[in-house]
Amino acid sequence: MTGKGSPDLIFVNGTVYTVDAARRWVQAVAVREGRIAAVGSDEQIRAAAGPSTEAIDLRGRMLLPGFQDAHVHPPGGGYEMLHCNLSDAYSLEEYERIIAGFAASHPDDEWIVGGGWSMDIFPGGNPPKDVLDRIVPDRPVYLPSRDGHSVWVNSKALEIAGVTEDTLDPDDGWIVRDAGGEPAGTLHEGASELVNEFVPDETTQDWIDSLRVAQGFLHSLGITAWQDAIVGVETGYRTFEAYLAFAGSGELTARVIGALWWDRHRGIEQVDDLLAARARGPVGRFSATSVKIMQDGVIENQTAGVLEPYLDGEGNATGDRGKSFIDPEELNECVTRLDAEGFQVHFHAIGERAVREALDAIEAARRENGMNDLRHHISHIQVIHPDDIPRFRELAVVANAQPLWAVNEGQMLHLTIPFLGPERSTWQYPFGSLVRAGAVLAMGSDWSVSSPDPIEEMHVAVNRQAPPSYLYGGESGEVFLPEERIDLPTAIAGFTINAAYVNHLDDVTGSIEVGKYADLAVVDRNLFAHPVEEIHEATVQATFVEGERVYAEGL
Ligand SMILES: [Zn+2]
């Protein structure tokens, strides 16, 4: 035992996977004043208990460090949970039922908002306005897709925004049109802004309410810390004030690193605003020390930046190489400046050209500023050119993976592979290759894009097959690129110590070691004692932050 006095809390009779450097297993853990005071055998830990020590008998269950999500959007996810939420459904019939039900039960909402639809439900990934017009003819409807890159609107919303057949596509997106040129109901990427500017802004109170719901949900999945991948002050999700207030009031029980949104319509002058925002923290368990730069879009609507042109779906090359939202020269300059100011840079990069541009920008910063410990990271990394795999290690860039996407399902089979072609399709989600090349692999969900359940995500990381609970039309049982599977210890590290690393929280969390915070998750079984095909069957039964229960359904 470290320090004086008996522990406040002990966990005994468990299978405790510490995730320390030696990946040591113990039976029991003692907690005092929110920190791990001792780890060891039942005998050792019971001997340290005093009359006021609470003892939790784990009855063989697994104790793990609390999970951390390295890329997630909790205010957006919570907002969806509180509004017209399509993310738990997977058919047009269900969507219609949910939208009609929500509209009927919210007669005073001026706009019907929410979202979470899947592209592969609709031909070409484009939902039509007439479905919405039939259900909600009199009020505007604005529903972002699950991945947030497209929006489904009705005629009323288009009318209010003045979007007609005469409206030109913006540079960074497009309006889906019918044969006659009329907007058909789907707006991709930047085109969503044409309508979004008429949607009433969420208030700080809306975001606080959303954050509260989201935090409860994430705690129920064993999550005790996360990196919020879009914290907007003026643009993006404008959640910065909400985090400050929620953390300041003590309600934020999770540890949160905010990645401040880089406005791609502004230039390097915005660094001053980002510095001013960062200086308002840390507050409670929140600090905004990262900056999120979105370099491209997604494959499914061909806005991800690729090196060779997309195919047309029939095997023929198009002339289209997708987007670079920020010109690479300018990207180098901005990243070098952010790096010099001590910001971590958190990239969104999906296509192999965007990944390369992000790596090039970090290389430019390293050349100018030298090596440092900012732990820049690239999220999504859907397609990586094989030549770029070793650069993660060389440039000390963390690979931030969303493992749930690495499966053969509708979106992959119909909206991705036919447009990438056979060779490039094998460069997708190369987690095994990154690990073999010595990269640090951190993991996250991108919720509400997809489920934030780390157990489900680890299941896919290890198996590259969808669990039965997988929502997105598990059409093929085939393992997706089997050589890119990773083992269970690596997957667990991705959601614990490595996610803590990218969050700069690894000195105080991410493993069960004396002196670290008692941020812990209880799982109903030892994950290692069952076949890997059964990982998804496990459930989290309790979650602790600094030794306090933040979720305890099963305990
Ligand atoms: Zn995201």
Boltz pocket constraint, residues with backbone or C-beta under 6 A from the ligand:
constraints:
  - pocket:
      binder: B
      contacts: [[A, 71], [A, 72], [A, 73], [A, 229], [A, 446]]
      max_distance: 6.0
